[in-house]
């Protein structure tokens, strides 16, 4: 069934002694803004969603190198493997959307030797921000053996790890009904996105993000009663009341995060359904 009513969503995530998104231009330090608030780029979040789609058995166009399972080591190779030799003048817009869930969801810029076209996806996601400034710890690490032949330890045995001691991050996003029509995005696709968000950090383990160090605490799924929406997304994204039981929160119980009761009541009157889902 085609997607026909706007959806907004908000995701509350907890980070404990992990690097949620390293900055390669800053020694892979956790991303922060100029005021010390933690950040996770929208590109990083979309990568995790794509990985979850892949884990759920869906066909994905943009696969990270460690997840390539079809022998195609480039996007162009994967595209030609699906459609054959690229012909100028052919419209691959809908065919691409039908074949790959991530293209149907986020869109894709197809820039190959004989093809240059853009697909606009219905799902947009903002840069995630921490609710408070974050403290970052840097730790020197060493290897117990040399990586190269040498009688003494070389420089390659030294390294540095950086991690956020504690932080709660807020991810916000929206599904646009009009762009959904163009990519033939369905309600079933939206349900898959909801499940991917609820389980965002499942099978997302690395040395920078040990098992259990990142967790989805709450997903707010807000479904409007019209294609354009009953209320602006900007207002929806400000409907959380966030209170702190400590000046410097170090655990989730130091926060009280709830939907604004008055706004929630107004949304119900407008026919907007707010679903509050526990994360995994």
Buried (B, 14 or more C-beta within 10 A) or exposed (E): EEBEBBBBBBBBBBBBBBBBBBBEEEEBBBBBEEEEBBBBBBEBBBBBBBBBBBBEEBBBBBBEEEEEEEEBEEBBEBBBEBBEEBEEEEEBBEEBBEBBBBBBBBBBEBEBEEBEBEBBBBBBBBBBBBBBEBBBEEEEEEEEEEEEEEEEBEEEBEEEBBBBEBBBBBBBBBBBBEBBBBBEBBBEBBEBBBBBBBBBBBEBEEEBBEEEBBBBBBBBBBBBEEBEBBBEBEEBBEBBEEEEEEEEBEEBEBBEBBBEEEBBEBBEEEEBEBEEBEBE
